[in-house]
Amino acid sequence: MTDLSQPEIDHLLVLEKRFVEPDPVELPGPGETIIRDLESLDATESFVLDIDRSAIRLTKQKIQGRARRVYPLLRLCIGDTRRHRNPDGKVVVGSHLHIRNEPWGDRHAIPVPDAFTDVNSLDKALSDFLNYFNVVGRYTIEPTLFFVQDGF
């Protein structure tokens, strides 16, 4: 398996995507992971959406978009106690976004961009992530019945 080149990464990020199945997107409960298949509008590229919620730290969440089932392109890590050290040694504190690039793959992170309006709300963070990942078409997000006082 060879890694993606930067032109491939750029192309896959801007490519419009849709859900393969029209079912509502469910948010995971504590300790759960939801996986949904996506595809390019012309069905030539496959993608996967992963939504994780920690069982122990309920405010720790991850939303990830993968290309060709194995290459993480975007990963939103949510939780105000999170710290990430980039390959260049710089540290990002708090929630952050990984954007795949050469030469670091998905190991480099940036502070959450302004396009994400509320990472403290998983359904809003997911909606913003889907927009950022260029998922188009109609879809609904079904919140989990579980919630924590913090709004998660």
Residue pairs with C-beta under 8 A, 6 or more apart in sequence:
1 70
3 71
3 102
3 105
4 12
4 67
4 71
4 100
5 102
6 101
6 102
9 73
9 100
9 101
9 102
12 45
12 47
12 67
12 71
12 73
13 73
13 74
13 99
13 100
13 133
13 134
14 134
15 40
15 45
15 134
16 40
16 41
16 134
16 135
16 136
17 38
17 39
17 40
17 41
17 47
17 133
17 134
17 135
17 136
18 38
18 39
18 41
18 135
18 136
18 137
19 25
19 36
19 37
19 38
19 135
19 137
19 139
20 36
20 37
20 38
20 39
21 36
21 37
22 138
22 139
24 139
24 140
24 141
24 142
25 34
25 36
25 49
25 51
25 126
25 139
25 140
25 141
25 142
26 34
26 142
26 144
27 34
27 51
27 53
27 122
27 123
27 126
27 141
27 142
27 143
27 144
28 34
28 51
28 52
28 53
28 144
29 53
29 144
29 145
29 146
30 53
30 54
30 55
30 58
30 146
31 53
31 54
31 55
32 52
32 53
33 50
33 51
33 52
33 53
34 49
34 50
34 51
35 48
35 49
35 50
35 51
36 48
36 49
36 51
37 46
37 47
37 48
37 49
38 46
38 47
38 48
38 49
38 65
38 135
39 45
39 46
39 47
40 46
40 47
41 136
45 67
45 68
46 67
46 68
46 69
47 65
47 66
47 67
47 68
47 73
48 65
48 66
48 69
49 63
49 64
49 65
49 66
49 130
49 133
49 135
50 62
50 63
50 64
50 65
50 66
51 61
51 62
51 63
51 64
51 122
51 126
52 61
52 62
52 63
52 64
53 60
53 61
53 122
53 152
54 60
54 61
54 79
57 79
57 81
58 148
58 150
58 152
59 78
59 79
59 80
59 81
59 148
59 150
59 152
60 78
60 79
60 82
61 76
61 77
61 78
61 79
61 122
61 125
61 152
62 75
62 76
62 77
62 78
63 75
63 76
63 78
63 125
63 126
63 129
64 72
64 74
64 75
64 76
65 72
65 73
65 74
65 75
65 129
65 133
66 72
66 73
67 73
71 100
71 106
72 98
72 100
72 105
72 106
73 99
73 100
73 106
73 133
74 97
74 98
74 99
74 100
74 129
74 132
74 133
75 97
75 98
75 106
76 95
76 96
76 97
76 98
76 112
76 116
76 119
76 125
76 129
77 84
77 95
77 96
77 97
77 98
77 109
78 95
78 119
78 120
78 122
78 125
79 94
79 95
80 94
80 95
81 94
82 93
82 94
82 95
82 96
83 91
83 92
83 93
84 91
84 92
84 96
84 109
85 91
86 92
86 104
86 107
86 108
86 109
87 104
87 107
87 108
88 108
92 109
92 110
92 111
94 111
94 112
95 111
95 112
95 119
96 109
96 110
96 111
96 112
97 109
97 110
97 111
97 112
97 113
97 116
98 106
98 107
98 108
98 109
99 106
99 108
99 109
99 110
100 106
101 108
112 119
113 132
115 128
115 131
115 132
116 125
116 128
116 129
116 132
117 124
117 128
118 124
118 125
118 128
119 125
120 150
120 151
120 152
121 151
122 143
122 152
123 141
123 143
126 141
127 141
130 139
